[in-house]
Amino acid sequence: MTTTASVRSRMKRTAVAMLLCAATVTAFGQTRYLVDEPGVWKRWKPFSAIASARTERGATPAEVKAFEATLLELNAIVRRASGVATPRGYSVQTWGNLNGYRALVPGQPAGRSVPLAGGLTFGAFPIVEYERAGKTVREDTGETALLTFEVNELEPWLIGGQRPTEWEAVDTDAFMQPQPNGDAAGVPRYGDIAVLKKNPASVWVPMPIQGALDLVVTVRQTQLEERRQTVASQQRSYDLWKTPAKRAERMAGYKVVAATLPDGAKYLATVDKQEKEVETALAKEAGPDSSAAKDIRALEASLAELKTWLGELSGADRQAPACYATGGTTLRTRFRTGTSPDCQPLARPNRQFFNASAPRSAAQVVIIGQIARCFDHQPASTSPSGCAANRQLLQTLDKEAVLSLLK
């Protein structure tokens, strides 16, 4: 089930468990995988279009129904793939969902103005038998490695690569652009995604160096404000500690404690030393050599450097495509313009990719994520389900039929 885009981002980037159903049934007896047993294609599950996703996309009931019909057309193509059309050793379950939508940055299109997006998920579940209460039980459910065809989804959680560390937790739809990575069963691959599209336009656009550095400025300013608040709080604590009223309050407390001790006088004799040690520690935290104060000076210097750098750039230079070199030792050697093998382009989703005249429910691009899980990392297994079936599906999928479906 898809919830908000932020929750989906976490869910989509979490590896799907590949323990299959053995983990849930071994308590009842030894599990036998029936690798030669004919399986079935199960009925399409009810379409998932939760209220928040419909609201975020401003989707009408008619549009939701039409989008499900689009996914069902894609499902029919998937079902015809010779590698999985007649399953053996597993059964197939497919289902669809409507994705939510979250505007991350100013100027991003409203959800109601973009095509509907969602996923068609293919699951090949192993057929197993086990003994329970003296009876043989057969199942074709449980867990498996899923393959999801995302339709019209161009958000960073799907198409984006890593982010520069300098951007930290700032809200942005920008990312390090995934690089061409051969193909996955004949589908062009970029990083860990495979992309099927007719539109010659790219699914992402370059990030100008101005925008890339502006994000660093935003992060640094936020950090600076936080450190200043920390220093101010430490100074208030120190000032309060030194007030006569607070000292009298503490001394009264020490006397209460002393009254409960066998040698209270000895304890009270140590109070002045404790007071001085605490005051020294508080003074250090509020002073110019505290870690927060040092951070403030470093952040102020960093912001000054950024402003100087931006001031050196001409209008044209500011719009030059940016790249990021993870091996750089300074901001200027990490954030650059131009092309270089060690500098990965920075990008954002191409919001102009879609044909605005096409119905919102029409498929315009299909993207498959987490390719590495089943195509790069193939653990030894005799099971025809899971990743094995996913590979068979993509290898025998009628790619031309999928492209013909796209508007």
Secondary structure, DSSP 8 states (H G I E B T S, - for coil): ----HHHHHHHHTS-----TTHHHHGGGS--EE-TTSB--B------B--HHHHHHHT--HHHHHHHHHHHHHHHHHHHH-HHHHS-BSEEEEEEEEE------STT---GGGS---EEEEEEEEE-EEEEETTEEEEE--S----EEEEES--SHHHH-----GGGTT---S-EE---EEEEETTEEEETTEEEEES--S-SEEE-BHHHHHHHHHHHHHHHHHHHHHHHHHHHHHHHHHHSHHHHHHHHHHHHHHHHTSTTHHHHHHTHHHHHHHHHHHHHHHHSTTSHHHHHHHHHHHHHHHHHHHHHHS-HHHHTSBEEE-TT-SSHHHHEEES-BTTBEEEEEE-TT-S-TTS-TTS--EEEE--HHHHHT-------SSTHHHHHHHHHH--HHHHHHH--
